[in-house]
Amino acid sequence: MLITGSGPVVILTSYDSLEHQELLERLANKGIPKFMAYEIPLALAEERYGGYFNTVVNEFTESDDLRVLDYNGHRAFNLFRFDELTAALMHEGLPENYHH
């Protein structure tokens, strides 16, 4: 679950780390250069999202490395308790127009 400037979003990724440079670049290109992230155990996400989870997972192709599971921030934020998530990982990308 990414907590972004526009609210929570749940993603599925094949990257082995939320700090993988290619993933960070993909997120930045989608307008998410800065976020707090909490990993959700796959089994828990599958339990909460049910058949929809399997649909999204089955749509993954070899060229996919990132899929959005939930754009609805209100639902995503309330679907999981904090004690079910990992400790927060914070990524602070600099805006393109940032100047010292």
Residue frames as a rotation matrix with the C-alpha (Angstrom) as fourth column:
MET 1
0.591 0.807 0.000 0.00
0.807 -0.591 0.000 0.00
0.000 0.000 -1.000 0.00
LEU 2
-0.595 -0.730 0.335 1.40
0.733 -0.665 -0.147 3.34
0.330 0.158 0.931 -1.04
ILE 3
0.424 0.615 -0.665 0.31
0.755 -0.646 -0.115 6.44
-0.500 -0.453 -0.738 0.82
THR 4
-0.447 -0.548 0.707 0.72
0.874 -0.435 0.216 9.21
0.189 0.714 0.674 -1.73
GLY 5
-0.975 0.035 -0.218 -0.14
0.015 -0.975 -0.222 12.87
-0.220 -0.220 0.950 -1.97
SER 6
-0.502 0.840 -0.207 -3.47
-0.720 -0.273 0.638 11.96
0.479 0.469 0.742 -3.52
GLY 7
0.398 0.662 0.635 -4.24
-0.908 0.384 0.169 9.14
-0.132 -0.644 0.754 -1.06
PRO 8
-0.220 -0.476 0.852 -3.65
-0.447 0.825 0.345 5.41
-0.867 -0.305 -0.394 -0.62
VAL 9
0.470 0.281 -0.837 -3.29
-0.861 0.356 -0.364 3.01
0.196 0.891 0.409 -3.53
VAL 10
0.333 -0.336 0.881 -2.55
-0.335 0.831 0.444 -0.73
-0.882 -0.442 0.164 -3.42
ILE 11
0.327 -0.318 -0.890 -0.15
-0.934 0.035 -0.356 -2.12
0.144 0.947 -0.285 -6.01
LEU 12
0.798 -0.255 0.546 1.13
0.125 0.957 0.263 -5.55
-0.589 -0.141 0.796 -6.93
THR 13
0.537 -0.679 -0.500 4.67
-0.843 -0.417 -0.339 -5.75
0.021 0.604 -0.797 -8.23
SER 14
0.923 -0.304 -0.237 7.10
0.252 0.941 -0.224 -8.41
0.291 0.147 0.945 -9.33
TYR 15
0.144 -0.898 0.416 10.05
-0.387 -0.438 -0.812 -6.33
0.911 -0.044 -0.410 -8.11
ASP 16
0.069 -0.200 -0.977 11.82
0.662 0.742 -0.105 -7.86
0.746 -0.640 0.184 -5.12
SER 17
-0.497 -0.274 -0.823 12.00
0.822 -0.452 -0.346 -4.54
-0.278 -0.849 0.450 -3.28
LEU 18
0.666 0.746 -0.029 9.99
0.722 -0.653 -0.228 -1.35
-0.189 0.131 -0.973 -3.01
GLU 19
0.494 -0.576 -0.651 13.34
-0.190 -0.802 0.566 0.44
-0.848 -0.156 -0.506 -3.31
HIS 20
-0.038 -0.467 0.883 14.22
0.812 0.502 0.300 -1.11
-0.583 0.728 0.360 -6.68
GLN 21
-0.667 -0.346 -0.659 15.39
0.042 -0.902 0.430 1.76
-0.744 0.259 0.616 -8.91
GLU 22
-0.931 0.343 0.126 13.21
0.154 0.058 0.986 0.73
0.331 0.938 -0.107 -11.87
LEU 23
-0.104 0.928 -0.357 10.11
0.958 0.191 0.216 0.60
0.268 -0.319 -0.909 -9.65
LEU 24
-0.108 0.001 -0.994 10.91
0.596 -0.800 -0.065 4.02
-0.796 -0.600 0.086 -8.20
GLU 25
-0.915 -0.262 -0.306 11.31
-0.088 -0.610 0.788 5.39
-0.393 0.748 0.535 -11.73
ARG 26
-0.670 0.733 0.118 8.01
0.514 0.344 0.786 3.84
0.535 0.587 -0.607 -12.87
LEU 27
0.086 0.714 -0.695 6.19
0.985 -0.166 -0.049 5.31
-0.151 -0.680 -0.717 -9.87
ALA 28
-0.399 -0.308 -0.864 7.77
0.272 -0.939 0.209 8.73
-0.876 -0.152 0.458 -10.43
ASN 29
-1.000 0.022 0.017 6.71
0.012 -0.208 0.978 8.59
0.025 0.978 0.207 -14.09
LYS 30
-0.297 0.950 -0.093 3.15
0.720 0.287 0.632 7.93
0.627 0.120 -0.770 -12.89
GLY 31
0.061 0.289 0.956 3.28
-0.207 -0.933 0.295 11.04
0.977 -0.215 0.003 -10.70
ILE 32
0.976 0.213 -0.051 4.26
-0.009 0.274 0.962 9.27
0.219 -0.938 0.270 -7.47
PRO 33
0.176 -0.983 0.044 7.79
-0.085 -0.060 -0.995 10.48
0.981 0.172 -0.095 -6.67
LYS 34
-0.751 -0.358 0.555 7.19
-0.531 -0.172 -0.830 10.60
0.393 -0.918 -0.061 -2.91
PHE 35
0.324 0.888 -0.327 5.35
-0.430 0.446 0.785 8.05
0.842 -0.114 0.527 -0.79
MET 36
-0.385 -0.284 0.878 5.13
-0.871 0.427 -0.243 5.99
-0.306 -0.858 -0.411 2.34
ALA 37
-0.032 0.325 -0.945 4.80
-0.654 0.708 0.266 2.27
0.756 0.626 0.190 1.63
TYR 38
-0.157 0.076 0.985 3.55
-0.838 0.517 -0.173 -0.63
-0.523 -0.852 -0.018 3.72
GLU 39
-0.764 -0.114 -0.635 3.90
-0.490 0.744 0.455 -4.19
0.420 0.659 -0.624 2.48
ILE 40
0.212 0.883 0.418 0.77
-0.947 0.291 -0.133 -6.31
-0.239 -0.368 0.899 2.67
PRO 41
-0.622 -0.401 0.673 1.23
-0.274 0.916 0.293 -10.09
-0.734 -0.002 -0.679 2.87
LEU 42
-0.817 0.261 -0.514 -0.01
-0.513 0.078 0.855 -11.60
0.263 0.962 0.070 -0.42
ALA 43
-0.716 0.567 -0.408 -2.26
0.572 0.811 0.124 -14.11
0.401 -0.144 -0.905 1.33
LEU 44
-0.456 0.538 -0.709 -3.93
0.547 -0.459 -0.700 -11.30
-0.702 -0.707 -0.085 3.28
ALA 45
-0.637 0.208 -0.742 -4.47
-0.578 -0.766 0.281 -9.21
-0.510 0.608 0.608 0.15
GLU 46
-0.839 0.324 -0.437 -5.92
-0.167 0.612 0.773 -12.25
0.518 0.721 -0.460 -1.60
GLU 47
-0.620 0.618 -0.484 -8.25
0.784 0.468 -0.408 -12.89
-0.026 -0.632 -0.775 1.35
ARG 48
-0.406 0.449 -0.796 -9.50
0.244 -0.786 -0.568 -9.29
-0.881 -0.425 0.210 1.49
TYR 49
-0.464 0.179 -0.867 -9.88
-0.742 -0.613 0.271 -8.73
-0.483 0.770 0.417 -2.27
GLY 50
0.200 0.624 0.755 -11.14
-0.152 0.781 -0.605 -12.23
-0.968 0.006 0.251 -3.10
GLY 51
0.433 0.080 0.898 -11.75
0.726 0.558 -0.400 -13.04
-0.534 0.826 0.184 -6.74
TYR 52
0.998 -0.069 0.000 -10.69
-0.058 -0.834 -0.548 -9.59
0.038 0.547 -0.836 -7.88
PHE 53
0.330 -0.932 0.153 -7.17
-0.653 -0.108 0.750 -10.26
-0.682 -0.347 -0.643 -6.53
ASN 54
-0.064 -0.334 0.940 -6.92
0.326 0.884 0.336 -13.42
-0.943 0.328 0.052 -8.63
THR 55
0.787 0.394 0.474 -8.16
0.577 -0.200 -0.792 -11.56
-0.217 0.897 -0.385 -11.71
VAL 56
0.843 -0.518 -0.144 -5.43
-0.531 -0.845 -0.070 -8.92
-0.085 0.135 -0.987 -11.35
VAL 57
0.034 -0.865 0.500 -2.73
-0.499 0.419 0.759 -11.55
-0.866 -0.275 -0.417 -10.66
ASN 58
0.143 0.080 0.987 -3.84
0.569 0.809 -0.148 -13.62
-0.810 0.583 0.070 -13.67
GLU 59
0.964 0.222 0.149 -3.58
0.251 -0.565 -0.786 -10.54
-0.090 0.795 -0.600 -15.90
PHE 60
0.373 -0.908 -0.189 0.16
-0.486 -0.365 0.794 -10.24
-0.790 -0.204 -0.578 -15.13
THR 61
0.974 -0.220 -0.049 2.30
0.067 0.493 -0.867 -10.97
0.215 0.842 0.495 -18.16
GLU 62
0.365 -0.913 -0.183 6.04
0.930 0.349 0.116 -11.49
-0.042 -0.213 0.976 -18.36
SER 63
-0.358 -0.515 0.779 6.47
0.599 -0.767 -0.232 -7.84
0.717 0.383 0.583 -19.33
ASP 64
0.619 0.629 0.470 4.37
-0.025 -0.582 0.812 -6.61
0.785 -0.514 -0.345 -16.38
ASP 65
-0.481 -0.730 -0.485 6.15
0.537 0.191 -0.821 -5.52
0.692 -0.656 0.301 -13.27
LEU 66
-0.958 0.223 -0.181 3.52
0.011 -0.601 -0.799 -3.29
-0.287 -0.767 0.574 -11.70
ARG 67
-0.426 0.897 0.120 -0.29
0.441 0.089 0.893 -3.54
0.790 0.433 -0.434 -11.48
VAL 68
-0.740 0.296 0.603 -2.69
-0.619 -0.649 -0.442 -1.46
0.261 -0.701 0.664 -9.44
LEU 69
-0.780 0.479 -0.403 -4.90
0.545 0.836 -0.063 -3.61
0.307 -0.269 -0.913 -7.24
ASP 70
0.207 0.880 -0.428 -6.93
0.975 -0.220 0.020 -0.79
-0.076 -0.421 -0.904 -5.69
TYR 71
-0.551 -0.295 0.781 -7.29
0.472 -0.882 -0.001 2.87
0.688 0.368 0.625 -6.75
ASN 72
0.461 0.825 0.327 -10.00
0.094 -0.412 0.906 3.50
0.882 -0.387 -0.268 -4.14
GLY 73
-0.501 -0.812 0.299 -7.97
-0.166 -0.249 -0.954 5.05
0.850 -0.527 -0.010 -1.34
HIS 74
-0.081 0.550 0.831 -10.78
-0.975 -0.217 0.049 4.99
0.208 -0.806 0.554 1.21
ARG 75
0.885 0.424 -0.191 -11.38
-0.399 0.904 0.155 1.26
0.238 -0.061 0.969 0.72
ALA 76
0.317 -0.849 -0.424 -7.67
0.196 0.496 -0.846 0.42
0.928 0.185 0.324 0.57
PHE 77
-0.491 -0.550 0.676 -6.87
-0.467 -0.488 -0.737 2.36
0.736 -0.677 -0.018 3.74
ASN 78
-0.045 0.591 0.805 -9.71
-0.998 0.006 -0.060 0.81
-0.040 -0.807 0.590 5.71
LEU 79
0.672 0.332 -0.662 -9.31
-0.487 0.872 -0.058 -2.76
0.558 0.361 0.747 4.44
PHE 80
0.173 -0.724 -0.667 -6.15
0.502 0.648 -0.573 -3.42
0.847 -0.236 0.476 6.47
ARG 81
0.983 0.048 -0.177 -5.22
0.182 -0.386 0.904 -2.79
-0.025 -0.921 -0.388 10.10
PHE 82
0.558 -0.825 0.094 -1.86
-0.767 -0.556 -0.320 -1.17
0.316 0.106 -0.943 10.83
ASP 83
0.071 -0.559 0.826 -0.74
-0.758 0.509 0.409 -4.24
-0.649 -0.655 -0.387 12.78
GLU 84
0.684 0.197 0.703 -1.20
0.246 0.844 -0.476 -6.32
-0.687 0.498 0.529 9.61
LEU 85
0.934 -0.324 0.151 1.26
0.022 -0.371 -0.929 -4.21
0.357 0.870 -0.339 7.64
THR 86
0.162 -0.952 -0.259 5.05
0.944 0.226 -0.241 -4.00
0.288 -0.205 0.935 7.71
ALA 87
0.045 -0.274 -0.961 6.86
0.545 -0.800 0.253 -0.98
-0.837 -0.535 0.113 9.07
ALA 88
0.907 0.386 -0.170 6.66
0.111 -0.608 -0.786 2.01
-0.407 0.694 -0.594 6.77
LEU 89
-0.223 -0.896 0.384 9.23
0.894 -0.030 0.448 2.55
-0.390 0.443 0.807 4.07
MET 90
0.641 0.432 -0.634 9.47
0.218 -0.895 -0.389 6.21
-0.736 0.111 -0.668 3.16
HIS 91
-0.203 -0.653 0.730 10.71
0.958 0.022 0.287 7.40
-0.203 0.757 0.620 -0.21
GLU 92
0.457 0.281 -0.844 11.26
0.248 -0.951 -0.183 11.09
-0.854 -0.125 -0.505 -0.75
GLY 93
-0.070 -0.401 0.914 11.74
0.997 0.011 0.081 11.80
-0.043 0.916 0.398 -4.42
LEU 94
-0.551 -0.195 -0.811 12.53
0.274 -0.961 0.045 15.37
-0.788 -0.197 0.583 -5.31
PRO 95
0.626 0.779 0.031 10.07
0.338 -0.235 -0.911 17.25
-0.703 0.581 -0.410 -7.50
GLU 96
0.221 -0.553 0.803 11.50
0.974 0.086 -0.209 18.08
0.046 0.829 0.558 -10.93
ASN 97
0.423 -0.012 0.906 11.20
0.275 -0.951 -0.141 21.79
0.863 0.309 -0.399 -10.22
TYR 98
0.876 -0.152 -0.457 13.00
0.455 -0.050 0.889 21.55
-0.158 -0.987 0.025 -6.87
HIS 99
0.330 -0.811 0.483 15.83
0.163 -0.455 -0.876 24.04
0.930 0.368 -0.018 -6.48
HIS 100
-0.127 -0.492 -0.861 18.25
0.949 0.191 -0.249 24.42
0.287 -0.849 0.443 -3.54
